[in-house]
Amino acid sequence: MKKISSEKIIEAVKQLCIEANLYLGSDVINSFEENLKLEKSDAGKNILNILIENANIAKEKNIPICQDTGMAVFFVEVGQAVAIEGDTLTEAINEGVRRGYTDGYLRKSVVSPIDRINTKDNTPAVIHYEMVKGDKLKIEFAAKGFGSENMSKMKMLKPSDGVDGIKKFILETVSEAGPNPCPPMVVGVGIGGTVDKCAQIAKKALFREIGKRSEVKNIEELENELLESINKLGIGPQGLGGTTTALDIHIETFPTHIAGLPVVVNINCHASRHKEIVL
């Protein structure tokens, strides 16, 4: 049995929160640069250059990439041979978020849903757990901004709607989102499961590195087709027109009931901030 102290988890989560908000991943920056070569709009090229410059300034000056430092979302894989000493794993993660957002001077955006009272430390985090074999604890973190989260949609399609219905819903959702999610966006799609599972895997899809395709052949083909279709919508960087509406689209699936076809589109802004650590 491998023992991991809650204090070690707290410190690791604290650093994930700070670093993800200050240093944009190389997969995102590389995508900016690749799309800059392909972008046909002068306005679009200008915006992509600004996004690259913004990421560089944030890194050099240790300041957040965006003023919306997001709601903390975690996917955690817990090895069955891992024992947490001290606080519970959930308590440790939330304390790490509390310290990260406070010590890192990150904007605290979490409020109670009805009376809108700020929790003042960006907790509680949204945490998804999975038990796995082994003695490792893998913690994946994303700072999820709500300009993009608000553009996400869920629909219970009929099985007879099929793949064409799925494509139509995804393209309609992205088209209606327009400039609001600060494109070029990253589109996460969940297909299958139940309402809650579908939303979970759509969020999980956003953690995949840009450019990494599904290992399932027909899903890989669907991702490629939809990315091309999305970039023909003409929304472009920051909604000013162009050929780079999305940096990527990632699709995750899960078996579902014979009577249903749930689909969730979870949109992320251009600042796709996610980071992970293995303890």
ZALUMMI-28111 format. One record per residue: x, y, z of N, C-alpha, C in turn; residue number from 1. Coordinates in steps of 0.001 Angstrom, whole numbers, padded with zeros to 6 digits. Each point is the difference from the previous one (the first is absolute). Layout:
<mibas>
MIBA      n.x      n.y      n.z     ca.x     ca.y     ca.z      c.x      c.y      c.z   nr
MIBA        X        Y        Z        X        Y        Z        X        Y        Z  NUM
...
</mibas>
This chain:
<mibas>
MIBA      n.x      n.y      n.z     ca.x     ca.y     ca.z      c.x      c.y      c.z   nr
MIBA   000851  -001208   000000  -000851   001208   000000   000880   001251   000000    1
MIBA  -000244   000879  -000963   000755   001253  -000078  -000761   001084   000745    2
MIBA   000679   000670   000924  -000630   001052   000783   000388   001375  -000537    3
MIBA  -000998   000843  -000186   000236   001368  -000476  -000665   000950   000985    4
MIBA   000761   000957   000500  -000553   000938   000976  -000915   001010  -000674    5
MIBA  -001025   000399   000696  -000928   000992  -000549   000711   001325  -000246    6
MIBA   001003   000302   000802   000729   001258  -000177   000748   000016  -001334    7
MIBA   000522  -001161  -000394   000693  -000097  -001295  -000997   000229  -001141    8
MIBA  -001200  -000513   000151  -001046   000189  -001012  -000413   001463  -000050    9
MIBA  -000157   000617   001152  -000379   001413   000071   001002   000865  -000764   10
MIBA   001281  -000229   000253   001041   000796  -000656   000007  -000243  -001506   11
MIBA  -000198  -001263  -000413  -000014  -000322  -001428  -001172   000679  -000701   12
MIBA  -001168  -000038   000617  -001194   000630  -000586   000164   001509  -000042   13
MIBA   000571   000562   001028   000259   001447   000028   000827   000412  -001215   14
MIBA   001066  -000740  -000269   000877   000329  -001121  -000703  -000218  -001337   15
MIBA  -000830  -001038  -000109  -000753  -000234  -001236  -000891   001197  -000314   16
MIBA  -000690   000499   001017  -000916   001129  -000199   000743   001239  -000482   17
MIBA   001123   000274   000626   000766   001203  -000359   000630  -000144  -001380   18
MIBA   000694  -001106  -000218   000752  -000165  -001248  -000913  -000102  -001222   19
MIBA  -001128  -000670   000145  -000918  -000125  -001143  -000553   001351  -000417   20
MIBA  -000176   000896   000961  -000547   001321  -000299   001047   000978  -000524   21
MIBA   001274  -000311   000220   001074   000897  -000423   000704  -000446  -001275   22
MIBA   000079  -001322  -000185   000796  -000527  -001112  -000872  -000857  -000919   23
MIBA  -000306   000536  -001153  -000825  -000728  -000964   000788  -001177  -000566   24
MIBA  -000658  -001144  -000143   000678  -001215  -000465   000580   000138  -001393   25
MIBA   001075  -000735  -000234   000673   000060  -001306  -000899  -000504  -001119   26
MIBA  -000938  -000924   000326  -000898  -000501  -001043  -000888   001117  -000536   27
MIBA  -000425   000905   000890  -000854   001119  -000418   000803   001020  -000802   28
MIBA   001158   000360   000510   000836   000993  -000691   000438  -000524  -001365   29
MIBA   000381  -001265  -000061   000377  -000595  -001292  -001158   000041  -000988   30
MIBA  -001223  -000198   000520  -001176   000050  -000865  -000242   001416  -000513   31
MIBA   000204   000996   000857  -000097   001399  -000445   000933   000231  -001183   32
MIBA   001248  -000454   000169   001033   000249  -001009  -000288  -000746  -001302   33
MIBA  -000495  -001230   000119  -000327  -000781  -001198  -001179   000622  -000740   34
MIBA  -001013   000428   000755  -001179   000605  -000631   000303   001379  -000575   35
MIBA   000996   000674   000565   000418   001294  -000537   000489  -000152  -001440   36
MIBA   000639  -001138  -000294   000491  -000263  -001357  -001152  -000284  -000973   37
MIBA  -001115  -000491   000545  -001123  -000414  -000837  -001115   001037  -000092   38
MIBA  -000064   000884   001000  -001080   000981   000077  -000010   000912  -001237   39
MIBA  -001198   000165  -000588  -000123   000781  -001227  -000422   001441   000235   40
MIBA  -000484   000293   001171  -000467   001352   000306   001105   000823   000653   41
MIBA   000172   001243  -000444   000996   000883   000610  -000354   000281   001460   42
MIBA  -001294   000209   000260  -000441   000236   001381   000277  -001235   000855   43
MIBA  -000258  -001175  -000579   000251  -001244   000715   001470  -000184   000324   44
MIBA   000866   000311  -000960   001445  -000089   000226   000440   000951   001106   45
MIBA  -000563   001205  -000014   000341   000986   001014  -000374  -000491   001400   46
MIBA  -001204  -000574   000109  -000462  -000502   001290   000887  -001144   000487   47
MIBA   000341  -000933  -000877   000850  -001123   000386   001368   000488   000476   48
MIBA   000529   001018  -000659   001274   000591   000455  -000145   000607   001390   49
MIBA  -001141   000639   000242  -000256   000603   001313  -000112  -001084   001074   50
MIBA  -000654  -001115  -000320  -000144  -001087   000965   001363  -000610   000355   51
MIBA   000848  -000132  -000984   001360  -000505   000251   000769   000981   000879   52
MIBA  -000122   001286  -000327   000684   001028   000793  -000523   000024   001430   53
MIBA  -001316  -000133   000154  -000615   000004   001323   000525  -001158   000856   54
MIBA   000111  -001180  -000604   000512  -001170   000723   001448   000207   000417   55
MIBA   000780   000624  -000862   001403   000262   000319   000136   001022   001128   56
MIBA  -000828   001037  -000031   000033   001020   001054  -000375  -000617   001343   57
MIBA  -001050  -000833   000001  -000444  -000657   001234   001122  -000839   000589   58
MIBA   000712  -000723  -000853   001095  -000858   000457   001166   000822   000534   59
MIBA   000373   001058  -000732   001156   000815   000392  -000247   000793   001274   60
MIBA  -001233   000489   000166  -000304   000864   001150  -000728  -000729   001134   61
MIBA  -000219  -001301  -000181  -000689  -000798   001022  -001347   000604   000382   62
MIBA  -000803   000273  -001014  -001353   000515   000222  -000981  -000890  -000757   63
MIBA  -001263  -000051   000432  -000969  -000887  -000657  -000173   000297  -001481   64
MIBA  -000206  -001066  -000764  -000244   000110  -001438  -001282   000779  -000259   65
MIBA  -000995  -000202   000891  -001304   000636  -000142  -000503   000426   001364   66
MIBA  -000817   001054   000042  -000559   000471   001272  -000970  -001021   000593   67
MIBA  -000624  -000829  -000840  -000853  -001069   000512   000885  -001215   000264   68
MIBA   000379  -000171   001256   000878  -001115   000352  -000788  -001276   000296   69
MIBA  -001276   000029  -000330  -000784  -001214  -000094  -000493  -000618   001288   70
MIBA  -000843  -001006  -000183  -000420  -000878   001084   000897  -001226  -000060   71
MIBA   000449  -000474   001153   000949  -001111   000052  -000698  -001333  -000258   72
MIBA   000448  -000692  -001034  -000554  -001305  -000357   001124  -001027   000023   73
MIBA  -000266  -001149   000619   001017  -001042   000126  -000521  -001351  -000477   74
MIBA   000904  -000748  -000647  -000196  -001422  -000243   001139  -000699   000738   75
MIBA  -000364  -000874   000918   000988  -000614   000882  -000053  -001518  -000123   76
MIBA   001152  -000614  -000305   000114  -001454  -000028   000701  -000445   001284   77
MIBA  -000684  -000819   000781   000515  -000444   001293   000384  -001469  -000086   78
MIBA   001295  -000297   000138   000455  -001382   000001  -000547  -000748   001202   79
MIBA  -000381  -001253  -000196  -000598  -000755   001100   000989  -000294   001121   80
MIBA   001305   000189  -000293   001027  -000220   001017   000477   001313   000618   81
MIBA  -000811   001045  -000103   000344   001307   000558  -000834   000269   001245   82
MIBA   000668   000464   001038  -000692   000407   001234   000327   001466   000266   83
MIBA  -001027   000790   000238   000190   001430   000282   000070   000198   001511   84
MIBA   001066   000614   000452   000173   000260   001432  -000343   001449   000321   85
MIBA  -000713   000210   001094  -000381   001360   000397  -001425   000286  -000419   86
MIBA  -000189   001099  -000735  -001336   000350  -000485  -000452  -000979  -001082   87
MIBA  -001292   000004  -000298  -000488  -000807  -001116   000513   000589  -001306   88
MIBA  -000060  -000781  -001056   000471   000463  -001306  -000805   001215  -000465   89
MIBA  -001295  -000023   000201  -000839   001138  -000392   000361   001247   000792   90
MIBA   000209  -000160   001303   000397   001147   000831   001344   000559  -000452   91
MIBA   000927  -000895  -000332   001329   000437  -000426  -000052   000763  -001322   92
MIBA  -000788  -000506  -000939  -000113   000678  -001295  -000612   001389   000179   93
MIBA  -001061   000088   000778  -000626   001307   000219   000923   000962   000741   94
MIBA   000785  -000508   000930   000950   000874   000699   001093   000467  -000954   95
MIBA   000404  -000877  -000931   000979   000396  -001012  -000530   001093  -000902   96
MIBA  -001269  -000108  -000379  -000644   001046  -000807  -000057   001298   000795   97
MIBA  -000390  -000104   001254  -000099   001187   000874   001339   000741   000070   98
MIBA   001067  -000750   000222   001328   000624   000113   000493   000495  -001360   99
MIBA  -000262  -000778  -001046   000468   000399  -001321  -000631   001294  -000469  100
MIBA  -001302   000108   000167  -000699   001199  -000467   000241   001201   000912  101
MIBA   000298  -000262   001272   000282   001101   000922   001451   000451  -000119  102
MIBA   000929  -000938   000141   001428   000338  -000051   000434   000421  -001398  103
MIBA  -000694  -000506  -001026   000358   000344  -001371  -000688   001248  -000511  104
MIBA  -000802   000633   000860  -000734   001227  -000367  -000851  -000217  -001253  105
MIBA  -000663  -001143  -000034  -000884  -000328  -001117  -001430   000410   000352  106
MIBA  -000748   000429  -000990  -001363   000464   000259  -000863  -001135   000537  107
MIBA  -000746   000313   001032  -000864  -000980   000643  -001418   000215  -000515  108
MIBA  -000474  -000936  -000802  -001234   000202  -000768  -001172  -000877   000436  109
MIBA   000190  -000817   001032  -001031  -000964   000377  -000999   000613   000983  110
MIBA  -001284  -000120  -000347  -001068   000561   000837  -001092  -001053   000215  111
MIBA  -000817   000206   001022  -001171  -000854   000184  -000964   000293  -001144  112
MIBA  -000722  -001015  -000495  -000738   000173  -001246  -001218   000912   000054  113
MIBA  -000658   000109   001136  -001227   000786   000077   000253   001421   000511  114
MIBA   000621   000116   001176   000194   001347   000555   001325   000636  -000419  115
MIBA   000831  -000749  -000753   001225   000528  -000634   001018   000528   001006  116
MIBA   000121  -000654   001132   000987   000390   001010   001321  -000696  -000306  117
MIBA   001075   000769  -000117   001310  -000532  -000359   000586  -000822   001145  118
MIBA   000557  -001173  -000336   000615  -000851   001022   001369   000531   000426  119
MIBA   000533   000953  -000755   001212   000758   000323   001314  -000769  -000111  120
MIBA  -000049  -001251  -000442   001260  -000733  -000177  -000044  -000950  -001211  121
MIBA  -001007   000169  -000840  -000198  -000785  -001227  -000306  -001475   000253  122
MIBA  -000366  -000332   001212  -000474  -001349   000281  -001523   000040   000131  123
MIBA  -000664  -001141  -000110   000563  -001336  -000185   000358  -000290  -001456  124
MIBA   000954  -000900  -000161   000377  -000452  -001331  -000981  -001066  -000476  125
MIBA  -000038  -000189  -001303  -000765  -001102  -000597   000991  -001146  -000204  126
MIBA  -000257  -001146   000641   000969  -001102  -000002  -000640  -001285  -000486  127
MIBA   000624  -000621  -000990  -000443  -001287  -000525   001057  -001054   000351  128
MIBA  -000409  -001052   000687   000936  -001038   000438  -000144  -001277  -000821  129
MIBA   001128  -000683  -000179  -000006  -001334  -000603   001014  -000863   000742  130
MIBA  -000428  -001165   000452   000912  -000941   000641   000689  -000832  -001078  131
MIBA   001333  -000115   000121   000781  -000766  -000972   000970  -000916   000744  132
MIBA   000602  -000908  -000730   001013  -000867   000596   001293   000780   000218  133
MIBA   000835  -000490   000918   001313   000612   000199   000095   000851   001244  134
MIBA   001153   000666   000127   000269   000801   001197   000282   001462  -000339  135
MIBA  -000659   000491  -001035   000200   001384  -000417  -001284   000815   000209  136
MIBA   000205   001274   000227  -001107   000950   000101   000206   001033  -001104  137
MIBA  -000874  -000016  -001003   000094   000936  -001121  -001068   001070   000158  138
MIBA   000440   001256   000011  -000922   001125   000162   000084   000883  -001234  139
MIBA  -001129   000122  -000718  -000093   000881  -001159  -000867   001199   000376  140
MIBA   000487   001191  -000304  -000703   001240   000357  -000283   000835  -001235  141
MIBA  -001170   000616  -000020  -000324   000988  -001037  -000631   001216   000650  142
MIBA   000406   001166  -000458  -000632   001257   000412  -001053   000303  -001061  143
MIBA  -001268  -000231   000336  -001062   000109  -001006  -000722   001336   000079  144
MIBA   000287   000853  -000970  -000662   001295  -000076  -001440  -000147  -000444  145
MIBA  -000837   000967   000386  -001426  -000161  -000270  -000510   000756  -001217  146
MIBA   000843   000803  -000637  -000412   000558  -001283  -000228  -001128  -000985  147
MIBA   000838  -001037   000112  -000152  -001176  -000863  -000958  -001022   000603  148
MIBA   000072  -000211   001312  -000885  -000985   000643  -001466   000337  -000261  149
MIBA  -000320   001283  -000008  -001380   000432  -000216  -000517  -000322  -001396  150
MIBA   000888  -000281  -000928  -000403  -000313  -001369  -000201  -001495  -000223  151
MIBA   000193  -000792   001039  -000129  -001448  -000121  -001465  -000416  -000010  152
MIBA  -000275  -001141  -000644  -001386  -000469  -000108  -000082  -001520   000116  153
MIBA  -001192  -000450   000436  -000277  -001425   000105  -001300  -000299  -000737  154
MIBA  -000063  -001114  -000707  -001230  -000365  -000689  -000180  -001518   000022  155
MIBA  -001232  -000407   000282  -000343  -001421  -000054  -000540  -000298  -001396  156
MIBA   000880  -000444  -000877  -000420  -000360  -001346  -000720  -001352   000005  157
MIBA  -000735  -000261  -001039  -000601  -001318  -000187   001032  -000895  -000681  158
MIBA   000016  -001282   000316   000941  -000897  -000673  -000092   000102  -001520  159
MIBA  -001200   000247  -000505  -000182   000103  -001455   000661   001239  -000593  160
MIBA   000342   000986   000845   000692   001200  -000498   001398  -000355  -000505  161
MIBA   000605  -000992   000635   001287  -000521  -000468   001125   001005  -000074  162
MIBA   001001  -000348  -000793   001194   000840  -000131  -000332   001356  -000615  163
MIBA  -000915   000028  -000950  -000376   001269  -000625  -000607   000952   001030  164
MIBA  -000814  -000546   000904  -000584   000817   001052   001052   000530   000961  165
MIBA   000993  -000820   000281   001103   000409   000883   000778   001155  -000640  166
MIBA   000345  -000163  -001274   000751   001047  -000710  -000787   001308  -000027  167
MIBA  -001287  -000102  -000299  -000850   001201  -000087  -000041   000734   001330  168
MIBA  -000160  -000733   001084  -000072   000623   001324   001315   000680   000369  169
MIBA   001122  -000651  -000272   001308   000577   000316   000228   001292  -000785  170
MIBA  -000273  -000035  -001297   000218   001184  -000841  -000948   001136   000379  171
MIBA  -001241  -000330   000333  -000946   001031   000440   000469   000653   001302  172
MIBA   000504  -000808   000920   000459   000514   001297   001189   000942  -000175  173
MIBA   000956  -000398  -000824   001177   000837  -000244  -000396   001279  -000730  174
MIBA  -000888  -000128  -000996  -000440   001161  -000766  -000716   001017   000886  175
MIBA  -000879  -000493   000871  -000731   000889   000901   000921   000638   001036  176
MIBA   001053  -000705   000373   000963   000557   000959   000704   001213  -000590  177
MIBA   000306  -000078  -001286   000615   001132  -000697   001249   000520   000686  178
MIBA   000063   001319   000250   001196   000594   000605   000047  -000124   001520  179
MIBA  -001105  -000428   000618  -000103   000031   001468   001041  -000819   000754  180
MIBA   000406  -001186  -000478   000984  -000777   000760   001458   000367  -000283  181
MIBA   000218   001175  -000572   001373   000459  -000311   000745  -000968  -000906  182
MIBA  -000510  -000216  -001210   000689  -000892  -000930   001351   000555  -000440  183
MIBA   000867  -000902  -000501  -000256  -001375  -000400  -000198  -000918   001202  184
MIBA  -001098  -000728  -000025  -000406  -000822   001130   000517  -001426  -000115  185
MIBA  -000103  -000704   001113   000219  -001446   000014  -001356  -000603   000351  186
MIBA  -000449  -000954  -000788  -001336  -000569   000171   000106  -001409   000567  187
MIBA  -000584  -000196   001183  -000052  -001324   000599  -001387  -000574  -000187  188
MIBA  -000072  -001239  -000450  -001298  -000628  -000261  -000085  -001332   000736  189
MIBA  -001123  -000200   000690  -000296  -001281   000607  -001189  -000608  -000723  190
MIBA   000099  -001278  -000312  -001110  -000707  -000667  -000266  -001290   000766  191
MIBA  -001230  -000163   000486  -000370  -001231   000661  -000132   000126   001501  192
MIBA  -000158  -001146   000659  -000181  -000026   001438  -001369   000505   000419  193
MIBA  -000039   000631   001156  -001183   000679   000512   000263   001496  -000067  194
MIBA  -000952   000816   000444   000190   001451  -000034   001289   000397   000719  195
MIBA   000187  -000514   001221   001163   000393   000790   001298  -000557  -000577  196
MIBA  -000018  -001254  -000446   001213  -000598  -000561   000400   000691  -001294  197
MIBA  -000969   000354  -000807   000268   000661  -001277   000690   001348   000222  198
MIBA  -000490   000749   000997   000617   001291   000322   001411  -000193   000531  199
MIBA   000196  -001047   000793   001323  -000270   000566   001033  -000301  -001085  200
MIBA  -000363  -000858  -000959   000987  -000361  -001019   000235   001143  -000989  201
MIBA  -001006   000869  -000172   000212   001187  -000843   001040   000907   000643  202
MIBA  -000073   000141   001309   001001   000803   000721   001365  -000668  -000072  203
MIBA   000004  -001321   000197   001264  -000740  -000059   000672   000163  -001357  204
MIBA  -000802   000100  -001055   000547   000149  -001353   000859   001249  -000126  205
MIBA  -000324   001030   000781   000751   001256  -000073   001400  -000119   000602  206
MIBA   000257  -001067   000745   001314  -000192   000616   000997  -000614  -000981  207
MIBA  -000499  -000515  -001112   000890  -000607  -000983   000833   001070  -000695  208
MIBA   001248  -000305  -000289   000870   000964  -000674  -000520   000308  -001395  209
MIBA   000135   001255  -000392  -000424   000406  -001337   000818  -000757  -001045  210
MIBA  -000702  -000522  -000982   000665  -000757  -001054  -000004  -001495   000231  211
MIBA  -000346  -000424   001206  -000036  -001430   000303  -001373  -000546  -000336  212
MIBA  -000040  -000952  -000902  -001258  -000546  -000483  -000463  -001200   000829  213
MIBA  -001292  -000286  -000103  -000560  -001184   000634   000684  -001247  -000549  214
MIBA   000141  -001018   000842   000601  -001255  -000438  -001015  -000891  -000710  215
MIBA  -001264   000403   000026  -001062  -000750  -000693  -000137   000568  -001411  216
MIBA   000157  -000841  -001015   000109   000463  -001382  -001175   000860  -000451  217
MIBA  -001246  -000454   000235  -001135   000776  -000510  -000175   001310   000767  218
MIBA   000426   000030   001272  -000058   001245   000771   001098   000958  -000466  219
MIBA   001156  -000533  -000311   001084   000815  -000564  -000461   000670  -001288  220
MIBA  -000658  -000761  -000859  -000492   000542  -001264  -001062   001073   000232  221
MIBA  -000848  -000232   001002  -001043   000978   000332   000613   001291   000516  222
MIBA   001041  -000105   000834   000695   001184   000508   000598   000814  -001146  223
MIBA   000649  -000675  -000920   000617   000699  -001138  -001062   000694  -000863  224
MIBA  -001096  -000697  -000254  -001067   000568  -000827  -000633   001217   000670  225
MIBA  -000276  -000114   001290  -000654   001101   000712   000922   001210   000164  226
MIBA   001287  -000236   000220   000928   001124   000116   000015   000803  -001295  227
MIBA   000013  -000706  -001123  -000030   000665  -001299  -001301   000787  -000180  228
MIBA  -001117  -000611   000393  -001303   000660  -000140  -000108   001227   000906  229
MIBA   000491  -000112   001219  -000040   001122   000945   000817   001169  -000523  230
MIBA   001154  -000298  -000574   000869   001073  -000484  -000481   000613  -001314  231
MIBA  -001051  -000573  -000561  -000635   000598  -001179  -001151   000934   000391  232
MIBA  -000296   000068   001307  -001102   000858   000453   000337   001486  -000131  233
MIBA   001301   000306  -000043   000420   001386  -000211   000001   000877   001236  234
MIBA  -000208  -000582   001183  -000005   000803   001234   001377   000606   000234  235
MIBA   001029  -000833  -000095   001380   000468   000081   000451   000415   001384  236
MIBA   001300   000334   000126   000573   000410   001281  -000735   001198   000601  237
MIBA  -000441  -000164   001239  -000745   001027   000739  -001278   000449  -000713  238
MIBA  -000479  -000818  -000928  -001261   000290  -000677   000092   001073  -001053  239
MIBA   001212   000340  -000417   000194   001073  -000984   000106  -000530  -001426  240
MIBA  -000329  -001263  -000181   000049  -000595  -001326   001322  -000696  -000260  241
MIBA  -000069  -001056  -000789   001231  -000719  -000323  -000234  -001490  -000065  242
MIBA   001082  -000722  -000188  -000071  -001442  -000200   000416  -000796   001228  243
MIBA   000313   000681   001098   000387  -000695   001231  -001049   000264   001063  244
MIBA  -001115  -000714  -000102  -001057   000123   001006   000280  -000922   001175  245
MIBA   000563  -001179  -000281   000353  -000946   001052   001422  -000500  -000177  246
MIBA   000689  -000168   001114   001336  -000596  -000037  -000127  -001510  -000141  247
MIBA  -001053  -000547   000618  -000194  -001444  -000084  -001377  -000386   000540  248
MIBA  -000393  -001228  -000295  -001201  -000597   000580   000367  -001399   000476  249
MIBA  -000366  -000304   001224   000290  -001307   000588  -001311  -000668   000390  250
MIBA  -000159  -001241  -000383  -001238  -000730   000269   000290  -001213   000872  251
MIBA  -000772  -000144   001079   000056  -001191   000848  -001365  -000666  -000019  252
MIBA  -000015  -001330   000027  -001264  -000735  -000035  -000111  -000963   001179  253
MIBA  -001240  -000404   000272  -000279  -000960   001064  -001269  -000747  -000400  254
MIBA  -000065  -001304   000251  -001219  -000752  -000347  -001244   000619   000631  255
MIBA  -001099  -000068  -000719  -001241   000617   000488  -001159  -000988  -000114  256
MIBA  -001164   000441   000417  -001212  -000829  -000018  -000535  -000117  -001429  257
MIBA  -000697  -001093  -000287  -000535  -000200  -001352  -000983   001096  -000412  258
MIBA  -000586   000699   000983  -001012   001015  -000314   000562   001412  -000086  259
MIBA   001316   000154   000210   000519   001365   000075   001249   000265  -000814  260
MIBA   000270   001280  -000232   001222   000459  -000645   000358   001377   000574  261
MIBA   000506   000041   001239   000372   001280   000593   001245   000582  -000669  262
MIBA   000002   001304  -000195   001174   000698  -000540   000198   001290   000788  263
MIBA   001228   000228   000445   000356   001251   000675   001152   000655  -000743  264
MIBA  -000137   001289  -000256   001077   000797  -000584   000486   000949   001082  265
MIBA   001242  -000200   000433   000599   000852   001028   001124   000814  -000648  266
MIBA  -000214   001290  -000122   000932   000856  -000728   001024   000632   000942  267
MIBA   001236   000080  -000477   001056   000695   000728   000510   001162  -000849  268
MIBA   000452   001030   000658   000570   001150  -000714   001372  -000358  -000569  269
MIBA   000643   000954  -000651   001328  -000245  -000569   001035  -000308   001069  270
MIBA  -000201   000540   001217   000943  -000236   001096  -000392  -001301   000701  271
MIBA   000303  -001106  -000648  -000361  -001319   000528   001028  -000373   001074  272
MIBA  -000332   000354   001229   000957  -000111   001109  -000202  -001294   000774  273
MIBA   000911  -000920  -000155  -000050  -001245   000770   001417  -000488   000286  274
MIBA   000152  -000629   001144   001309  -000446   000434  -000183  -001208   000901  275
MIBA   000987  -000878   000053  -000136  -001200   000816   001275  -000324   000761  276
MIBA  -000163  -000825   001032   001143  -000476   000779  -000297  -001419   000454  277
MIBA   001041  -000803   000113  -000134  -001359   000497   000844  -000121   001266  278
MIBA  -000627  -000422   001095   000687  -000150   001281   000193  -001492   000323  279
</mibas>
